Amino acid sequence: MAKLWGGRFESESSKLLEDFNASIGFDWKMWREDIQGSRAHAKMLKNIGILTQGELDSIMGGLDTIATMIESGEFVFSNSDEDIHMAIESKLTQLIGESGKKLHTARSRNDQVALDFRLFSLRANKSLRDSILALMQTLLTIAKDHTHTIMPGMTHLQHAQPVSLAFHIVAWCCSLQRDVQRFQDSFMRNNFSPLGSGALAGTPYGNDREFVAKELGFSAPTLNAMDSVSDRDFALDLLYDIAMLMMHISRISEELVLWSSVEFGFITLSDAYSTGSSIMPQKKNPDVPELLRGKSGRSFGNLMALLSVMKSLPLAYNKDTQEDKENVFDSVHTAKISLQILKECLATTTFHTQNMRKMATKGHLSATDLADFLVRECGIPFRDSHHITGKVVAYAEKKGVDISTLTQQELQSIDSRIKDGASAVLDIESSMEARNSLGGTASAQTLAQIASLEAFITQAKSAME
């Protein structure tokens, strides 16, 4: 079949060029967006007098038939069609005849692909937000059961202060909350329709771009035609948002890997989300969180790949931007499956709370509480209190016990300025509950944080409806 653009050419393209030039092998994934855009465009053409009602009806029927063919697997994609736009237009003309040739009036493949890809990216944005919110809800459901489950909070991967498991999980959720907000911001910034920009300079047909934008659910049309066909910021925003999300998922996954080790013993991953060794029968490997760590690097690479494609392109459209889609398709798929499997993995994980508490009695986690007590109750400057507490820790180390087990008499034998009541503040549960400042680990504060995040989830879901 002759190329739809082939009127000025005297000989056919080489087969090698067809294969090299074609994007149909991956951009067919945008067929829904292409048909959606064509329907809106056809309605607009009828409104401005380019199409008759009969031609519009014929085009709409033909597009419905093509959609059914693609969904059923009956539609055959060929490299000779180059891309999804030409594939659908060629089939439409085959099905309905001359009316099909009118559909491309007042648009270019440049603004058509900009529309399709933008629609795809915005839908992926909403879908990913929904998946992040579902993961957050799973985490908060777990957290509600563990506001009094004590575990060691760490800095530098060393025992630091006692916190609750719920508090730690809420910290994960806070990073995911920022991811949702980042996706929300990107959606609002990019929710504008490029259709009607033509090849780069607009069209002479008097396109009703406001009608098309409203029909497709956009906030408004884009401002400048040249920018519209060459802009891929919306795709870069999506890749950046996904990269940030995957970085947070990777950090969560790293802790799951650590917690599942014998050295920590905080969790056991379910058999459904673990694997074994081909040679060591005893092994139960945390492959899910390990793969999630690795896939973060994949998403970073996709972002850098598109940045590299775009960095030197002159205005307006250039064929280089054909390289924009596979990276986005890959990152979207990676993020979707990562969110789903992490949610399921966490929902089926066993948390060993007694072991967490046991480990919280190692490393003198309540030492800071003693220093604070010396400042607050004994009137000793903090730097001196820090020094005295260090001596208490050294005493406990020599004795081979945790500071939380020392008696009042032992404390006063180290420094007579330590008043009665000091031993009580060394209790790890008291230490945790004492941090009742806004954002602290005390159970009341953690419950307030959970309530705040649940309110955010409700609001975020409502905003997407």
VOKELO-907221 format. One line per 3 residues: number of its first residue (from 1); for each residue x, y, z of N, C-alpha, C, O. Coordinates in steps of 0.2 Angstrom, whole numbers. Example, Ala and Ser with C-alpha at 12.3 -4.5 7.8 and 13.67 -1.06 7.14 Angstrom:
# residues 2
1	66/-28/39/62/-22/39/66/-16/39/71/-17/42; 64/-11/35/68/-5/36/64/0/39/67/6/40
//
This chain:
# residues 465
1	4/-6/0/0/0/0/4/6/0/9/7/4; 2/11/-4/6/17/-4/6/21/2/1/21/6; 11/24/4/11/28/10/6/34/10/5/37/4
4	3/36/15/-2/41/15/2/48/14/-1/53/12; 8/48/15/12/54/14/16/54/8/20/58/7; 15/49/4/20/47/-2/19/51/-8/22/49/-13
7	15/56/-9/13/59/-15/19/62/-19/19/63/-25; 24/65/-15/30/68/-18/35/63/-19/41/65/-22; 35/57/-17/40/52/-18/39/48/-25/33/46/-26
10	44/46/-28/43/43/-35/45/35/-34/43/31/-38; 49/34/-28/50/27/-27/48/25/-20/48/29/-16; 48/18/-19/45/16/-12/51/16/-7/57/16/-9
13	50/16/-1/55/16/4/58/9/4/55/4/3; 64/9/6/67/2/7/64/-1/13/62/2/18; 65/-8/13/62/-12/19/66/-10/25/63/-10/30
16	72/-9/24/76/-7/30/74/-1/33/74/0/39; 73/4/29/70/10/32/63/10/35/62/12/41; 59/5/32/53/4/35/54/1/42/50/4/47
19	58/-3/43/59/-6/50/62/-2/55/61/-1/60; 67/2/52/71/7/56/66/13/58/67/15/64; 62/15/54/58/21/55/51/20/59/49/24/62
22	49/13/59/43/12/62/43/12/69/48/10/73; 37/15/72/36/15/79/30/10/81/28/10/87; 27/7/76/21/4/77/22/-2/82/17/-4/86
25	28/-4/83/30/-10/87/29/-8/94/28/-13/99; 29/-2/96/27/0/103/22/5/104/18/5/109; 21/10/99/16/15/100/9/12/99/4/16/100
28	8/6/97/1/3/96/-2/3/103/-8/3/104; 2/4/109/-1/4/115/-5/10/116/-9/11/121; -5/15/112/-9/21/113/-15/21/108/-17/27/107
31	-17/15/106/-23/15/101/-29/18/104/-33/21/101; -30/17/111/-36/20/114/-36/28/114/-41/31/112; -30/30/115/-29/38/115/-30/40/108/-33/46/107
34	-27/37/103/-28/39/96/-35/39/94/-37/44/91; -39/34/96/-46/34/94/-50/39/97/-54/42/95; -48/40/104/-52/45/108/-51/52/105/-55/56/104
37	-44/53/103/-43/60/100/-46/61/93/-48/66/92; -46/55/89/-49/56/83/-57/57/83/-60/61/79; -60/54/88/-67/55/89/-69/63/91/-73/66/88
40	-65/65/95/-66/72/97/-64/77/91/-68/82/90; -59/75/87/-57/79/82/-62/79/76/-64/84/73; -65/73/75/-71/72/70/-77/77/72/-80/80/68
43	-79/77/78/-84/81/81/-83/88/79/-87/92/77; -77/90/81/-75/97/80/-75/99/72/-78/104/70; -73/94/68/-73/95/61/-80/96/58/-82/100/54
46	-85/92/61/-92/93/60/-94/100/62/-98/103/58; -92/102/68/-95/108/70/-92/114/66/-96/119/66; -86/114/63/-84/119/59/-85/119/51/-83/122/47
49	-89/113/50/-92/113/43/-87/109/38/-89/109/32; -82/105/41/-78/101/36/-81/94/35/-81/92/29; -85/92/40/-88/85/39/-96/86/39/-98/91/43
52	-99/82/35/-107/82/36/-108/77/42/-104/74/44; -115/77/44/-117/73/49/-116/66/47/-114/61/51; -118/64/41/-117/57/38/-109/55/38/-108/49/40
55	-105/60/36/-98/58/37/-95/57/44/-92/52/45; -98/61/48/-96/60/55/-98/53/58/-95/50/61; -105/52/56/-107/45/59/-103/40/56/-102/35/59
58	-101/40/49/-97/35/46/-91/34/50/-88/28/51; -87/40/51/-81/40/54/-81/37/61/-77/32/63; -87/39/65/-87/36/72/-89/29/72/-86/25/76
61	-93/26/67/-94/19/67/-88/15/65/-86/10/67; -84/18/60/-77/15/58/-73/14/64/-69/9/65; -72/20/68/-67/20/74/-70/15/79/-66/11/82
64	-76/14/80/-79/9/84/-77/2/82/-75/-2/86; -78/1/75/-76/-6/73/-68/-7/74/-66/-13/76; -64/-2/73/-57/-3/74/-55/-4/81/-51/-9/82
67	-59/-1/85/-57/-2/92/-59/-9/94/-56/-13/98; -65/-12/92/-67/-19/93/-62/-24/90/-60/-29/93; -59/-22/84/-54/-27/81/-48/-27/85/-45/-32/86
70	-46/-21/87/-39/-21/91/-40/-25/98/-36/-29/100; -46/-24/101/-47/-27/108/-48/-34/107/-46/-38/111; -50/-37/101/-51/-44/100/-45/-47/97/-45/-53/97
73	-40/-43/95/-34/-46/93/-34/-47/85/-30/-50/82; -40/-45/82/-41/-46/75/-37/-41/71/-35/-43/65; -35/-35/73/-32/-30/70/-24/-32/69/-21/-34/74
76	-22/-32/63/-15/-33/61/-11/-27/60/-12/-23/56; -6/-26/65/-1/-21/64/5/-22/60/7/-28/60; 6/-18/56/12/-19/51/17/-13/51/15/-7/52
79	23/-14/50/28/-9/50/27/-4/44/29/1/44; 24/-7/39/22/-2/33/18/3/35/18/8/31; 14/3/41/10/8/43/14/13/47/11/19/48
82	20/12/49/24/16/52/22/17/60/26/15/64; 16/20/61/14/21/68/7/20/69/3/18/64; 4/21/75/-2/19/77/-7/24/73/-13/22/72
85	-5/30/72/-9/35/69/-11/33/62/-17/33/59; -6/31/58/-7/29/51/-10/22/50/-14/21/46; -9/18/55/-12/11/55/-20/12/56/-23/9/52
88	-22/16/60/-29/17/61/-32/21/56/-38/19/53; -29/26/53/-32/30/48/-32/26/41/-37/26/38; -27/22/40/-27/17/34/-33/12/35/-37/11/30
91	-34/9/40/-39/4/41/-46/8/41/-51/5/38; -47/14/44/-53/18/43/-55/19/36/-61/18/34; -50/21/32/-51/22/25/-53/16/21/-58/16/17
94	-50/10/23/-52/4/20/-59/2/22/-63/-1/18; -61/4/28/-68/2/30/-74/6/28/-79/4/26; -72/13/28/-78/17/26/-77/21/20/-81/25/18
97	-71/21/16/-70/24/10/-68/31/11/-64/33/15; -70/36/6/-68/43/6/-69/47/12/-65/51/14; -74/45/16/-75/49/22/-69/48/27/-67/53/31
100	-66/43/27/-60/41/31/-54/46/29/-50/48/34; -54/48/23/-48/52/21/-49/60/24/-44/63/24; -55/61/26/-56/68/28/-54/69/36/-53/75/38
103	-53/64/39/-52/64/46/-46/68/48/-45/71/53; -41/67/44/-34/71/46/-34/78/44/-29/81/45; -40/81/41/-40/88/40/-39/92/46/-42/90/51
106	-35/97/46/-34/102/51/-30/99/57/-31/101/63; -26/94/56/-22/91/61/-16/88/57/-16/87/51; -10/87/61/-4/84/59/-2/78/63/-5/78/69
109	2/73/61/4/68/65/8/71/71/8/68/77; 11/77/70/14/80/76/10/82/82/12/81/87; 4/85/80/0/87/86/-4/81/88/-6/80/94
112	-5/76/83/-9/70/85/-5/66/90/-8/63/95; 2/65/89/6/61/93/7/64/100/7/61/105; 7/71/100/8/75/106/2/74/110/2/73/116
115	-4/74/107/-10/72/111/-11/65/113/-12/64/119; -9/60/109/-10/53/111/-5/52/117/-7/49/122; 1/54/117/6/53/122/4/57/128/5/54/134
118	1/63/127/0/66/133/-6/63/137/-6/62/143; -11/61/133/-17/57/136/-15/51/140/-17/50/145; -10/47/136/-7/41/140/-4/43/146/-5/40/151
121	0/48/146/4/50/152/0/52/158/1/51/163; -5/56/156/-10/59/161/-14/53/164/-15/53/170; -16/48/160/-20/42/163/-15/38/167/-17/36/172
124	-9/37/165/-4/34/169/-3/37/176/-2/34/181; -3/44/175/-2/48/182/-8/46/187/-6/45/192; -14/46/184/-19/45/189/-19/38/191/-21/37/197
127	-18/33/187/-18/26/189/-12/25/194/-13/21/199; -6/28/193/-1/27/198/-3/30/205/-1/28/210; -6/36/204/-8/39/211/-13/35/215/-12/34/221
130	-17/32/211/-22/27/214/-19/21/217/-20/19/223; -13/19/214/-10/13/217/-5/15/223/-5/11/227; -3/21/223/1/23/228/-3/24/234/-2/22/240
133	-9/27/233/-14/28/239/-16/21/242/-17/20/248; -17/16/237/-19/9/240/-13/6/244/-14/3/249; -7/7/242/-1/5/246/-1/9/253/0/6/258
136	-2/15/253/-2/19/259/-8/16/264/-6/16/270; -13/15/261/-19/12/265/-17/5/268/-19/4/274; -14/1/264/-11/-5/267/-6/-4/273/-7/-7/278
139	-2/1/272/3/2/277/0/5/283/2/3/289; -5/9/282/-8/12/288/-13/7/292/-13/7/298; -15/2/288/-19/-3/292/-14/-7/296/-16/-9/302
142	-8/-8/294/-3/-12/298/-1/-8/304/-1/-10/309; 0/-1/302/2/3/308/-3/4/313/-1/4/319; -9/4/312/-14/4/317/-14/-1/323/-15/0/329
145	-11/-7/321/-10/-12/325/-4/-12/329/-2/-16/334; 1/-7/328/7/-7/331/10/0/334/15/1/333; 5/3/336/7/10/339/10/9/346/14/13/348
148	10/3/349/14/1/355/19/-4/354/22/-6/359; 20/-6/348/25/-11/346/32/-7/346/33/-3/341; 36/-8/351/43/-5/351/48/-8/347/49/-14/347
151	52/-4/344/58/-6/340/63/-1/340/62/4/342; 69/-3/339/75/2/339/74/6/333/74/4/327; 74/13/334/75/18/329/82/19/328/86/19/333
154	84/20/322/91/20/320/93/26/316/90/29/312; 100/28/318/103/33/313/110/30/312/113/26/316; 112/31/306/119/27/304/118/20/304/123/16/305
157	112/17/304/111/10/305/113/7/312/114/2/313; 113/12/317/115/10/324/109/12/328/105/17/327; 108/8/333/103/9/338/103/16/341/108/18/343
160	97/20/340/98/27/342/92/28/348/94/30/354; 86/28/346/81/29/351/75/24/350/74/22/344; 71/23/355/65/18/354/60/22/350/58/27/352
163	57/18/346/51/21/342/46/15/341/48/9/343; 40/17/339/35/11/338/36/9/330/38/13/326; 34/3/329/34/1/322/29/5/318/30/6/312
166	23/7/321/19/11/318/22/18/316/21/20/310; 26/21/320/29/27/318/34/26/312/34/30/308; 38/20/312/42/19/307/38/18/300/40/21/295
169	32/15/300/28/14/294/25/20/292/25/22/286; 23/25/297/21/31/295/26/35/291/24/39/287; 32/34/293/38/38/290/38/36/283/39/40/278
172	37/29/281/37/27/274/31/31/271/32/33/265; 25/31/274/19/34/271/20/41/269/18/44/264; 24/45/273/25/52/272/29/53/266/27/58/262
175	34/48/264/37/49/258/32/47/252/33/51/247; 28/43/253/23/41/248/18/47/247/16/48/241; 16/50/252/12/56/252/15/61/247/11/64/243
178	21/62/248/25/67/244/24/65/236/24/69/232; 25/58/235/25/56/228/18/57/225/17/60/220; 13/56/229/6/58/227/5/65/225/3/67/220
181	8/69/230/7/77/228/11/79/222/9/83/219; 17/75/221/21/77/215/17/75/209/17/79/204; 14/69/209/10/67/203/4/72/202/3/74/196
184	1/74/208/-5/79/207/-2/85/204/-6/88/199; 3/88/206/6/94/203/8/93/196/6/98/192; 11/88/194/12/87/187/6/86/183/6/89/177
187	1/83/185/-5/82/181/-8/89/180/-10/90/174; -9/93/185/-11/100/184/-7/104/179/-10/108/175; -1/103/179/4/107/175/3/105/168/4/109/163
190	1/99/167/2/96/160/-5/95/157/-6/92/151; -11/96/160/-17/94/158/-20/99/153/-25/103/154; -16/100/147/-18/105/142/-18/101/135/-13/97/134
193	-22/103/131/-23/99/124/-19/102/119/-19/108/118; -14/98/116/-10/101/110/-14/100/103/-11/103/98; -19/97/103/-23/95/97/-25/102/93/-28/106/97
196	-24/103/87/-25/109/83/-19/113/82/-20/118/79; -14/111/85/-8/115/84/-5/114/77/-1/117/74; -7/108/73/-5/107/67/2/104/67/5/101/72
199	6/105/61/13/103/61/18/107/66/22/104/69; 16/113/66/20/118/71/17/125/71/19/128/76; 13/127/67/11/134/66/4/135/67/1/141/65
202	0/130/69/-7/131/69/-10/128/62/-7/126/58; -17/130/61/-20/128/55/-24/133/52/-26/138/56; -26/133/46/-30/138/43/-38/137/43/-42/140/40
205	-40/132/47/-47/129/46/-51/132/52/-57/131/52; -48/136/56/-52/139/62/-54/133/67/-60/133/69; -50/129/68/-51/124/73/-54/127/80/-52/132/82
208	-59/123/82/-61/125/89/-58/121/94/-60/116/96; -52/124/96/-47/120/101/-50/120/108/-49/115/111; -54/125/110/-57/124/116/-62/119/117/-63/115/122
211	-66/118/111/-71/112/111/-67/105/112/-69/101/116; -62/104/108/-58/98/108/-55/97/115/-56/91/118; -53/102/118/-50/102/125/-55/99/130/-53/95/134
214	-61/103/129/-66/101/134/-68/94/133/-70/90/138; -69/92/127/-71/85/125/-67/80/127/-69/74/129; -60/81/128/-55/76/130/-54/77/137/-50/73/140
217	-57/81/141/-56/82/148/-50/86/150/-48/86/156; -47/90/146/-42/94/147/-44/101/151/-50/103/150; -40/104/154/-41/111/157/-42/116/152/-47/120/152
220	-38/116/146/-39/121/141/-34/119/136/-30/114/136; -34/122/130/-29/121/125/-22/123/127/-22/128/131; -17/121/124/-10/124/125/-10/130/122/-14/132/117
223	-5/134/123/-4/141/121/-1/142/115/-4/146/110; 4/139/113/9/140/107/9/134/103/12/129/106; 8/134/97/8/128/93/15/125/92/16/119/92
226	20/129/91/27/127/90/29/123/97/32/118/96; 28/126/102/30/123/109/26/116/109/28/111/112; 19/116/108/15/111/109/17/104/105/17/99/108
229	20/105/99/21/99/96/28/96/98/30/91/96; 32/101/101/39/99/102/40/97/110/45/95/112; 35/99/114/36/98/121/35/91/123/30/88/121
232	40/89/127/39/82/130/40/83/138/42/78/141; 39/89/141/40/90/148/35/85/152/37/83/157; 29/84/149/24/80/152/27/73/153/26/70/158
235	31/71/148/33/64/149/39/64/154/40/59/158; 43/69/154/49/70/158/46/70/165/49/68/170; 41/74/166/38/75/173/36/68/176/37/66/181
238	33/64/171/30/58/173/36/53/175/36/50/180; 42/53/171/47/49/172/51/51/179/53/47/182; 51/58/180/54/60/186/50/58/192/53/56/197
241	43/59/192/39/57/197/40/50/199/40/48/204; 40/45/193/41/38/194/48/37/197/48/32/202; 53/40/195/60/39/198/60/41/205/63/37/209
244	57/46/207/56/48/214/52/42/218/54/40/224; 47/40/215/43/35/219/47/29/219/47/26/225; 50/27/214/54/21/214/60/21/219/62/16/222
247	63/27/220/68/28/225/65/27/232/69/24/236; 59/29/233/56/28/240/55/21/241/56/18/246; 52/18/236/51/11/236/57/7/237/57/2/241
250	63/9/234/69/5/235/71/6/242/74/1/245; 70/12/245/72/13/252/68/8/257/71/5/262; 62/8/256/57/4/260/60/-4/259/60/-7/264
253	61/-5/253/63/-12/251/70/-14/255/71/-20/257; 75/-9/255/81/-11/258/80/-12/265/83/-17/268; 75/-9/269/74/-10/276/70/-17/276/72/-21/281
256	66/-19/272/63/-26/272/68/-31/271/68/-36/274; 73/-30/267/78/-35/266/82/-36/273/83/-41/275; 84/-30/276/88/-30/282/83/-34/287/86/-38/291
259	77/-32/288/73/-34/293/71/-42/293/70/-45/298; 72/-44/286/70/-51/285/77/-56/287/76/-62/287; 82/-53/288/88/-56/289/88/-59/296/85/-57/300
262	92/-64/297/93/-68/304/96/-63/309/94/-63/315; 100/-58/306/103/-53/311/98/-49/314/98/-47/320; 93/-47/310/88/-42/313/82/-47/315/80/-46/321
265	79/-51/311/74/-55/313/67/-52/315/63/-54/319; 66/-46/311/60/-42/313/54/-44/309/48/-44/312; 55/-47/303/49/-49/299/51/-56/296/57/-58/295
268	46/-59/294/46/-65/289/41/-64/283/35/-63/284; 44/-64/277/40/-63/271/36/-70/270/39/-75/271; 30/-69/268/26/-75/266/29/-79/261/33/-77/257
271	28/-85/261/30/-90/255/28/-88/248/32/-89/244; 22/-84/248/20/-82/242/24/-77/238/24/-76/232; 28/-73/243/32/-68/240/39/-69/242/43/-64/243
274	41/-75/242/48/-77/243/51/-82/238/46/-85/235; 57/-83/238/60/-88/233/65/-92/237/67/-90/243; 67/-98/234/72/-102/237/78/-102/233/79/-99/228
277	83/-106/236/89/-107/233/90/-114/229/87/-119/231; 93/-114/223/94/-120/219/98/-125/223/98/-131/221; 103/-123/227/108/-127/230/107/-128/238/109/-133/241
280	104/-122/241/104/-122/248/97/-123/251/93/-118/250; 95/-129/253/87/-130/254/84/-126/260/78/-125/260; 89/-123/264/86/-119/270/84/-112/268/81/-109/272
283	86/-110/262/86/-103/260/79/-100/259/75/-104/256; 77/-94/261/71/-91/260/73/-84/258/74/-80/262; 73/-82/252/76/-76/249/71/-71/248/65/-72/246
286	73/-64/250/68/-59/249/68/-56/242/70/-50/242; 67/-60/237/68/-58/231/63/-52/229/65/-48/225; 57/-51/232/53/-46/230/56/-39/231/57/-35/227
289	58/-38/238/61/-31/239/68/-30/236/70/-25/234; 71/-36/234/78/-35/231/77/-33/224/80/-28/221; 72/-36/220/70/-34/214/68/-27/213/69/-23/209
292	64/-25/218/61/-18/219/67/-13/219/67/-7/216; 72/-15/223/78/-10/223/81/-10/217/83/-4/215; 82/-15/213/85/-15/206/81/-11/201/84/-8/197
295	74/-12/202/70/-8/197/70/-1/198/68/3/193; 72/2/203/73/9/204/78/11/199/78/17/196; 84/8/199/89/10/194/87/10/187/89/14/183
298	82/5/185/79/5/178/75/11/177/76/14/172; 71/14/182/67/20/181/72/26/181/70/31/177; 77/26/184/82/32/184/85/32/177/86/37/174
301	87/26/174/89/26/167/85/29/162/87/32/157; 78/27/163/73/29/158/73/37/158/72/40/153; 73/40/164/73/47/165/79/50/161/78/55/157
304	85/47/162/91/50/159/91/49/152/93/54/148; 88/44/149/88/42/142/84/48/139/86/50/134; 78/50/141/74/55/138/77/62/139/76/66/134
307	79/63/144/83/69/145/88/70/140/89/76/137; 92/65/139/97/65/134/95/66/127/98/69/122; 89/63/125/86/64/119/84/71/117/85/74/112
310	81/74/123/78/81/122/83/86/122/81/92/120; 89/85/125/93/91/127/96/95/121/97/101/122; 96/93/115/99/97/110/94/98/104/96/100/99
313	88/96/105/83/97/99/81/104/98/79/107/103; 81/106/92/78/112/90/71/112/90/68/107/89; 67/118/90/60/118/89/59/117/81/63/119/77
316	54/113/78/48/111/83/49/103/83/53/101/87; 45/100/80/45/92/80/51/90/77/53/92/71; 54/85/80/60/81/77/59/73/78/56/71/83
319	61/69/73/60/62/73/63/59/79/61/54/82; 68/62/82/71/60/88/66/58/94/67/54/98; 61/62/94/56/61/99/52/55/99/48/53/103
322	53/51/93/50/44/93/53/40/98/50/35/100; 59/42/101/62/38/106/60/40/113/63/38/118; 54/44/113/52/46/120/47/41/123/46/40/129
325	44/36/119/38/32/122/40/26/125/38/24/131; 45/22/123/47/16/126/49/17/133/48/12/137; 53/22/134/55/23/141/49/24/146/49/22/152
328	45/28/143/39/30/148/35/24/149/32/22/154; 33/20/143/29/14/144/33/9/149/29/6/153; 39/8/148/43/4/153/42/6/160/41/2/165
331	43/13/161/43/15/168/36/15/171/35/13/177; 31/16/167/24/16/170/23/8/172/20/7/177; 24/4/167/23/-3/169/27/-6/175/24/-9/179
334	33/-3/175/38/-5/181/35/-3/188/34/-6/193; 33/4/188/30/7/194/23/3/196/22/2/202; 19/2/191/13/-1/192/13/-8/196/10/-9/201
337	18/-12/193/18/-19/196/22/-19/202/21/-23/207; 27/-14/203/31/-13/209/26/-11/215/27/-14/220; 22/-6/214/17/-4/219/12/-10/221/11/-11/227
340	10/-14/216/5/-19/217/9/-25/221/6/-27/226; 15/-27/219/18/-32/223/20/-30/230/21/-34/234; 23/-24/230/25/-22/237/19/-22/242/19/-24/248
343	13/-19/239/7/-19/243/5/-26/246/4/-28/252; 5/-31/241/3/-38/243/9/-41/247/7/-45/252; 15/-40/246/20/-42/250/20/-40/257/20/-44/262
346	18/-34/258/18/-31/265/12/-34/269/12/-35/275; 6/-34/265/0/-37/268/0/-44/270/-3/-46/275; 5/-48/268/6/-55/270/12/-56/274/14/-62/275
349	15/-50/276/22/-51/280/20/-52/288/15/-49/290; 24/-56/291/23/-57/298/28/-53/302/34/-53/300; 26/-49/306/30/-44/310/32/-48/317/27/-49/321
352	38/-49/319/40/-52/325/41/-46/330/47/-44/331; 36/-45/334/36/-39/338/40/-40/344/43/-36/347; 40/-46/347/44/-48/353/51/-47/351/55/-45/356
355	53/-49/345/60/-48/344/62/-41/343/68/-39/344; 58/-37/340/59/-30/339/60/-27/346/64/-23/347; 56/-29/351/56/-26/358/63/-28/361/66/-24/364
358	64/-34/360/71/-37/363/77/-33/360/81/-31/364; 77/-31/354/82/-28/351/82/-20/353/87/-17/353; 76/-18/355/76/-11/358/79/-10/364/80/-5/367
361	80/-16/368/84/-16/374/91/-17/374/95/-17/378; 94/-16/367/101/-16/366/103/-10/363/99/-7/359; 109/-8/365/112/-1/362/110/5/366/111/10/364
364	107/4/372/106/10/377/102/15/373/104/21/373; 96/13/371/92/18/367/89/23/371/87/29/368; 88/22/378/85/28/382/91/32/385/89/36/389
367	97/32/382/102/36/385/100/44/385/102/48/389; 97/46/379/96/53/378/90/55/383/90/61/385; 86/50/385/81/52/390/84/54/397/82/58/401
370	90/50/399/93/52/405/96/59/404/96/63/409; 100/60/399/102/67/398/97/72/398/98/78/401; 91/71/395/86/76/396/83/77/403/82/82/405
373	83/71/407/81/71/414/86/76/418/84/80/422; 92/75/417/97/79/420/97/86/419/98/90/423; 95/88/413/94/95/411/87/98/415/87/103/418
376	82/94/414/75/96/416/74/96/423/71/100/426; 77/90/426/75/89/434/81/91/438/80/93/444; 87/91/436/93/92/440/96/99/438/101/101/442
379	94/102/433/97/109/432/104/109/429/108/113/430; 106/103/426/113/102/424/113/104/416/109/102/413; 118/108/414/118/110/407/119/104/403/121/99/405
382	116/105/397/115/99/392/122/96/391/123/89/391; 127/100/390/134/97/388/136/93/394/139/87/393; 135/95/400/138/91/406/133/85/407/136/80/408
385	127/86/405/122/80/406/124/75/401/124/69/402; 126/77/395/128/72/389/134/68/392/135/62/391; 139/72/395/145/69/398/144/64/403/146/58/403
388	139/66/408/137/61/413/134/55/411/135/49/413; 129/56/406/126/50/403/131/46/399/130/39/399; 136/48/396/141/44/393/145/40/398/146/34/397
391	146/43/404/149/39/409/144/33/412/146/27/413; 138/34/412/133/29/414/133/24/408/132/18/410; 133/26/402/133/21/397/140/16/397/139/10/396
394	145/19/399/151/16/399/151/11/405/153/5/405; 148/13/411/147/8/416/143/2/414/144/-3/416; 137/4/411/133/-2/408/136/-7/404/136/-13/404
397	141/-4/399/144/-8/395/149/-12/399/150/-18/397; 153/-10/404/157/-14/407/153/-20/411/156/-25/412; 147/-18/413/143/-23/417/140/-28/412/138/-33/414
400	140/-26/406/137/-31/401/129/-30/401/126/-35/399; 126/-25/402/119/-24/402/117/-18/399/121/-14/397; 111/-17/397/108/-11/394/107/-6/399/105/-7/405
403	107/1/398/106/6/402/100/6/405/99/8/411; 95/3/402/88/3/404/87/-1/411/82/-1/414; 92/-6/412/91/-10/418/95/-8/424/94/-11/429
406	98/-2/424/102/1/429/97/3/435/91/6/433; 99/3/441/94/5/447/96/12/448/101/15/446; 92/15/452/93/22/454/99/22/458/103/27/458
409	101/17/463/107/17/467/113/17/462/118/21/464; 113/13/457/119/13/452/120/20/449/125/22/448; 114/23/447/115/29/444/118/34/448/123/38/446
412	116/35/454/118/40/459/126/38/461/129/43/463; 127/32/461/134/30/462/139/33/457/145/34/458; 137/34/451/141/36/446/141/44/446/147/47/445
415	136/47/448/136/54/449/130/56/454/124/55/453; 132/59/459/128/61/465/122/66/463/117/66/467; 123/69/458/119/75/456/112/71/452/107/75/451
418	113/65/451/107/62/448/101/61/453/102/57/457; 96/64/452/90/64/457/86/58/456/87/54/451; 82/56/461/77/51/461/73/52/455/71/57/453
421	71/46/452/66/46/446/70/45/440/67/44/435; 77/45/440/81/45/434/80/38/431/79/37/425; 79/33/435/79/26/433/72/25/429/72/21/424
424	67/28/431/61/27/428/61/30/420/57/27/416; 65/35/419/65/38/412/69/33/407/68/34/401; 72/28/410/76/24/406/72/18/403/75/15/399
427	66/17/406/62/12/403/60/14/396/59/19/394; 61/9/391/61/10/384/54/12/382/53/17/378; 48/10/385/42/12/383/40/19/386/37/23/382
430	43/20/392/42/27/394/46/32/390/44/38/388; 52/30/387/56/34/383/52/35/376/52/41/374; 49/30/373/45/31/367/39/36/369/38/41/365
433	35/35/374/29/39/375/31/46/377/27/51/377; 37/47/380/39/54/382/40/58/376/40/65/376; 41/56/370/42/60/364/35/61/361/33/59/355
436	32/66/364/25/67/363/24/74/359/19/77/359; 30/76/357/30/83/353/26/81/346/26/76/344; 24/87/343/21/86/336/26/82/331/31/84/330
439	23/77/329/28/73/324/32/67/328/35/64/324; 31/67/334/35/62/338/32/55/338/27/54/335; 36/50/341/34/43/341/29/41/346/27/35/346
442	27/45/351/23/43/356/16/41/353/14/43/347; 13/36/356/7/33/352/2/38/351/-1/37/345; 1/43/355/-5/48/353/-3/52/347/-7/53/343
445	4/54/346/6/57/341/6/53/334/4/55/329; 8/47/335/8/42/329/0/41/327/-1/41/321; -4/40/331/-11/40/329/-14/46/326/-18/45/321
448	-12/52/328/-13/58/325/-10/58/318/-14/61/313; -4/56/317/-1/56/310/-5/51/306/-6/52/300; -7/45/308/-11/40/304/-18/44/302/-19/43/296
451	-21/47/307/-27/50/305/-26/56/299/-30/56/295; -21/59/300/-19/64/295/-18/61/288/-21/64/283; -15/56/288/-13/52/281/-19/49/279/-20/49/273
454	-24/47/283/-30/44/280/-35/49/277/-38/48/272; -34/55/281/-38/61/278/-35/63/271/-39/65/267; -29/63/271/-26/64/264/-28/59/259/-29/61/253
457	-28/53/260/-30/48/256/-37/49/253/-38/49/247; -41/51/258/-48/52/256/-49/58/251/-53/58/246; -45/63/253/-45/69/249/-42/68/242/-45/70/237
460	-37/64/242/-33/63/235/-38/59/231/-38/60/225; -41/54/234/-46/50/230/-52/54/227/-54/53/221; -54/58/231/-60/62/229/-58/67/223/-61/68/219
463	-52/69/224/-49/74/218/-48/71/212/-49/74/206; -48/64/212/-47/61/205/-53/58/202/-54/56/196; -59/59/206/-65/57/203/-68/62/198/-74/61/196
//
